[in-house]
């Protein structure tokens, strides 16, 4: 039976959200948490963007070290030969790419202003796929931007050309959240049956249906005989109204009536990591987790009604579809109300030793402590907020990688 995989795009689509962003260290921590969860692939950045180069190379080095394994790290580029060549020039060891181009008549005419037709777009994609293969890409996904507003005949032709040129996946992008669960199921099932290529579902929440559409699209791909790759972001962060939320979509695929016990996961998901990654993303982006967020919201397991409270105390399954411990929840949240020593860009060695000592981290000598402290200072400059424990531990364990993540080289 075809399987369901997850590709998280927080570090690509999520960071494109207006008014938001992540430091390179924060993006790296997201990749580590995703790997710990069992996510198949992270779309970890833009290899044609110069300020991403050191970060991308550092994360690929972590993969070589076994720290970021078995997760795949894929870059996003436009389906343009020049961009593909630039990606391999800036990040020579990148091996997984998603190539994106608009396919709807609206976007082709609106973006290219009559200079390109849909057939030109198809040829641009084919040439980009061929270039990526020639330069050493091991896997290639082809993205049809605005697929949900693209004529099905052309979309089928476009996806077929991608398969014929040995792309491994076709990404159906509901770029404006225009689909509904019924329309996306039918469209994706037709593509799966007629093209014969694994399909990614990339859904936005402009109409509030990103998770529902992702699950329905995945069902369409599987019922059509192909693997489904669902795109998500942590906490649903994304452009405009956001993307399909990672935790909510995993819960939908593993717990919902129509899926549980009927569809196979391509990789085992460790839901116990859900609470940790959601909290970190909330802190890093500076966005509170909504109180009613599935699984991780403050009210997800809160009961006030007398009938509900009585029922859940007698048997949690009366009013809880899944247990909070499955998501790594249950420990009390402790907040310092007295003296607190924080890491900061102006911190000194005494306070730093105190912070690290609380985490049972010691240093061989003062020189090593000063070296790590200096990296922590730079990380605070970039993040503009105190680092969390996992970030401090990462810097202490991988100081040379941290140095690369904190290195930005402007154009001369």
C-alpha positions in Angstrom: 0.0 0.0 0.0 1.2 3.5 -0.7 2.4 5.4 2.4 2.0 8.9 3.9 5.2 11.0 4.6 5.7 14.4 6.1 7.8 17.2 4.6 8.0 20.2 6.9 8.5 23.6 5.3 8.8 25.8 8.3 12.3 26.9 7.4 11.2 27.9 3.9 7.5 28.8 3.8 7.2 29.6 7.5 10.1 32.1 7.6 8.5 33.9 4.6 5.6 35.0 6.9 5.3 38.7 7.0 6.7 40.3 10.2 8.3 37.0 11.3 11.6 35.2 11.0 14.1 32.8 12.6 17.8 33.1 13.2 20.0 30.5 11.6 20.5 28.7 14.9 16.8 28.6 15.5 16.3 27.2 12.0 18.9 24.5 12.8 17.1 23.7 16.1 13.8 23.2 14.1 15.6 20.7 11.9 16.9 18.8 14.9 13.4 18.7 16.5 11.9 17.5 13.1 14.5 14.8 12.8 13.8 13.7 16.4 10.1 13.5 15.5 10.7 11.2 12.5 9.7 13.8 9.8 10.9 12.5 6.4 12.2 15.8 5.0 12.8 19.4 6.0 12.7 22.1 3.3 15.5 23.8 5.1 16.1 27.0 3.1 17.0 28.8 -0.1 20.3 27.7 -1.6 20.3 30.6 -4.1 20.3 33.1 -1.2 23.8 34.1 -0.2 23.0 34.7 3.5 21.7 31.1 3.7 24.8 29.5 2.4 26.8 29.0 5.6 23.7 27.8 7.5 22.8 25.3 4.7 26.3 24.0 4.6 26.5 23.7 8.4 23.3 21.7 8.5 24.5 19.4 5.7 27.7 18.9 7.8 25.5 18.0 10.7 23.8 15.4 8.5 27.3 14.0 7.6 28.1 13.8 11.3 24.9 11.8 11.9 23.2 14.5 14.0 20.7 15.3 11.3 19.9 11.7 10.2 17.8 10.2 8.7 15.9 13.4 7.8 16.4 14.7 4.3 17.4 18.3 3.9 16.0 19.9 0.7 16.5 23.3 -0.8 13.8 25.3 -2.6 14.6 27.1 -5.8 12.7 28.5 -8.8 12.5 26.1 -11.7 15.0 28.1 -13.7 18.3 26.7 -14.9 20.3 29.7 -13.7 18.9 29.3 -10.2 19.7 25.6 -10.1 23.3 26.4 -11.2 23.5 29.1 -8.5 22.2 26.7 -5.9 25.0 24.2 -6.6 27.6 27.0 -6.7 26.6 28.4 -3.3 25.9 25.0 -1.7 27.9 22.3 -3.7 27.0 19.4 -1.5 23.2 19.9 -1.6 21.5 16.8 -2.9 17.8 17.3 -2.6 15.8 20.1 -4.4 12.3 21.3 -4.9 11.9 23.3 -8.1 9.0 25.7 -8.2 7.1 27.5 -11.0 3.7 28.9 -11.5 1.3 26.9 -13.7 -2.2 28.6 -13.6 -3.2 30.9 -16.4 -3.8 33.6 -13.9 -0.2 33.5 -12.6 1.5 32.8 -15.9 -0.2 35.8 -17.5 -0.1 37.9 -14.3 3.5 37.3 -13.5 5.1 37.1 -17.0 2.8 39.8 -18.5 2.5 38.0 -21.9 6.2 37.1 -22.2 5.6 33.5 -21.3 2.8 30.9 -22.1 2.0 27.7 -20.2 4.1 25.7 -22.7 7.1 27.9 -21.9 6.6 27.3 -18.2 6.6 23.5 -18.9 9.9 23.7 -20.9 11.5 25.9 -18.1 10.7 23.2 -15.6 12.0 20.4 -17.7 15.2 22.2 -18.4 15.6 22.9 -14.7 15.0 19.3 -13.7 17.6 18.2 -16.3 20.1 20.7 -15.0 19.6 19.6 -11.4 20.1 15.9 -12.4 23.3 16.8 -14.3 24.7 18.7 -11.3 24.2 15.8 -8.9 20.7 16.1 -7.3 19.7 12.8 -5.8 16.0 13.7 -5.5 14.0 16.3 -7.2 10.5 17.5 -6.5 8.6 19.7 -9.0 6.2 22.2 -7.6 3.2 23.5 -9.5 2.5 26.8 -7.9 -1.3 27.6 -7.9 -2.1 24.1 -9.0 -5.6 24.4 -7.6 -6.4 27.1 -10.2 -4.6 25.3 -13.0 -6.5 23.6 -15.9 -6.4 19.8 -15.2 -5.3 18.9 -18.7 -2.3 21.2 -18.5 -1.5 20.1 -14.9 -1.5 16.5 -16.0 0.7 17.3 -18.9 3.1 19.3 -16.6 3.3 16.5 -14.0 3.8 13.9 -16.7 6.7 15.9 -18.1 8.3 16.1 -14.6 8.0 12.3 -14.2 9.4 11.6 -17.7 12.5 13.7 -16.8 12.9 11.6 -13.6 11.6 14.0 -11.0 10.7 11.9 -7.9 7.7 13.9 -6.7 5.1 16.3 -7.9 4.0 19.0 -5.5 0.3 20.1 -5.8 0.3 23.6 -4.4 -3.0 25.0 -3.2 -1.2 28.3 -3.0 -4.2 30.5 -2.2 -6.1 27.9 -0.1 -8.7 27.8 -2.9 -9.4 24.0 -2.7 -11.9 22.2 -0.5 -11.5 18.6 0.7 -13.7 17.3 -2.1 -12.1 19.2 -4.9 -8.5 18.4 -3.9 -9.3 14.7 -3.4 -10.6 14.4 -6.9 -7.8 16.4 -8.5 -5.0 14.6 -6.8 -6.6 11.2 -7.4 -6.8 11.9 -11.1 -3.2 13.0 -11.2 -2.0 9.9 -9.2 -3.9 7.6 -11.5 -3.0 9.3 -14.8 0.6 10.4 -14.2 1.9 7.7 -11.8 4.1 9.9 -9.6 4.2 10.4 -5.8 2.4 13.6 -4.9 3.1 16.3 -2.3 0.2 18.3 -0.8 1.0 21.9 -0.1 -2.0 23.6 1.4 -2.6 27.1 2.8 -5.3 28.2 5.2 -6.9 31.2 3.5 -10.3 29.5 3.9 -9.4 27.7 7.0 -9.1 24.2 5.4 -5.3 23.6 5.2 -5.3 20.6 7.4 -8.5 19.1 6.0 -7.3 19.7 2.4 -3.9 18.1 3.2 -5.5 15.0 4.6 -8.1 14.7 1.7 -5.3 15.3 -0.9 -3.2 12.6 0.7 -6.2 10.2 0.6 -6.6 11.1 -3.1 -2.9 10.3 -3.8 -3.0 6.9 -2.0 -6.4 5.9 -3.5 -4.8 6.7 -6.8 -2.0 4.3 -6.1 0.8 6.7 -5.1 2.7 7.8 -2.0 1.5 11.0 -0.4 3.9 13.6 1.0 2.1 16.2 3.2 3.7 19.6 3.6 3.4 21.2 7.0 4.8 24.0 9.2 5.2 24.0 13.0 2.2 25.7 14.6 0.8 26.4 11.1 3.0 29.4 10.6 3.1 30.6 7.0 2.2 33.3 4.5 -1.1 35.1 5.0 -3.4 32.7 7.0 -0.6 30.0 7.3 0.0 26.5 6.2 -1.2 23.1 7.5 -0.1 22.7 11.1 2.4 19.9 11.7 0.9 18.5 14.9 -2.7 18.9 13.8 -2.1 17.2 10.5 -0.2 14.3 12.1 -3.0 13.8 14.6 -5.6 13.9 11.7 -3.7 11.2 9.8 -3.0 9.0 12.8 -6.2 9.5 14.8 -9.1 10.4 12.5 -11.9 7.9 11.8 -11.2 7.5 8.1 -7.5 7.1 8.5 -6.6 5.3 11.7 -5.6 1.7 11.0 -6.3 2.1 7.3 -3.3 4.0 6.0 0.4 3.4 6.5 3.0 5.9 7.6 6.2 6.0 5.6 8.3 6.7 8.7 7.4 6.2 12.4 6.4 9.6 13.9 7.4 10.2 17.6 4.5 12.3 18.8 6.1 12.7 22.2 8.3 15.4 20.6 5.3 17.5 19.6 5.1 19.6 22.8 8.8 20.5 22.6 8.9 21.6 19.0 5.6 23.5 19.3 6.8 25.4 22.3 10.2 26.2 20.8 8.6 27.5 17.5 6.2 29.6 19.6 9.2 31.2 21.5 11.4 31.6 18.4 8.7 33.2 16.3 7.3 35.2 19.2 3.8 33.9 18.6 1.8 32.3 21.4 0.3 28.9 20.8 -3.5 29.4 20.3 -5.4 28.3 23.3 -7.5 25.9 21.2 -4.6 24.5 19.1 -5.1 20.7 18.6 -2.8 18.7 20.9 -0.7 21.5 22.1 -3.1 24.4 23.0 -3.6 25.3 26.7 -7.2 24.1 26.4 -6.6 20.9 24.4 -7.0 18.8 27.6 -8.8 21.3 29.8 -12.3 20.4 31.1 -14.6 22.8 32.9 -18.2 21.5 32.3 -19.4 19.4 35.2 -20.5 16.6 32.8 -17.2 16.6 31.0 -15.1 16.7 34.1 -17.0 13.9 35.7 -16.7 11.8 32.5 -13.0 12.4 31.9 -12.2 11.5 35.5 -14.1 8.3 35.2 -12.4 7.4 31.9 -10.3 9.9 29.9 -11.5 8.4 26.6 -15.0 9.7 27.3 -13.9 13.2 26.3 -10.3 12.9 25.0 -9.6 11.3 21.7 -5.9 10.9 22.6 -3.9 11.2 25.8 -1.8 14.3 26.6 1.2 12.1 27.3 1.3 10.9 23.7 2.3 14.5 22.8 5.0 14.8 25.4 2.8 16.8 27.7 2.2 16.3 31.5 5.1 17.9 33.2 4.3 21.2 35.1 5.6 24.4 33.5 8.1 26.0 35.9 8.6 29.8 35.6 11.3 31.6 37.6 9.8 34.1 39.9 12.8 35.1 41.9 16.4 35.7 40.7 17.0 34.8 37.1 20.3 34.8 35.2 19.8 34.9 31.4 22.2 34.4 28.5 22.6 37.7 26.6 24.8 39.5 24.1 26.4 41.5 27.0 26.6 38.5 29.4 29.8 37.8 31.4 31.7 34.6 32.3 30.4 34.3 35.8 26.7 34.4 34.9 27.4 32.1 31.9 29.2 29.5 34.0 26.2 29.6 36.4 23.7 29.0 33.6 25.7 26.2 32.0 26.4 24.6 35.4 22.7 24.3 36.0 22.6 22.1 32.9 25.6 20.0 34.2 27.9 21.5 31.5 31.5 22.1 32.6 34.5 23.4 30.7 38.0 22.1 30.6 39.4 25.6 31.2 38.6 29.3 31.2 39.7 29.6 27.5 37.1 27.0 26.4 34.4 28.7 28.5 35.2 32.1 27.0 35.1 30.7 23.5 31.6 29.2 24.0 30.4 32.4 25.8 31.5 34.5 22.8 29.4 32.3 20.4 26.5 32.5 22.8 26.8 36.3 22.7 26.7 36.3 18.9 23.7 34.0 18.9 21.9 36.4 21.2 22.7 39.3 18.9 21.1 37.4 16.0 18.1 36.1 17.9 17.5 39.2 20.1 16.2 37.0 22.9 17.7 34.8 25.5 18.7 31.3 24.2 16.8 28.3 25.4 18.5 25.4 27.1 18.7 23.3 23.9 20.3 26.1 22.0 23.0 26.6 24.7 23.6 22.8 24.7 23.9 22.8 20.9 26.5 25.5 21.0 28.5 23.8 23.7 28.5 20.5 21.8 29.1 21.8 18.3 31.0 25.1 18.6 32.5 25.0 15.1 29.0 24.3 13.5 27.6 27.2 15.7 30.3 29.5 14.4 29.3 28.8 10.8 25.6 29.4 11.6 26.5 32.8 13.1 28.7 33.8 10.1 27.2 36.2 7.6 29.5 37.5 4.8 28.1 40.6 3.0 28.7 41.1 -0.7 32.0 42.9 -1.4 
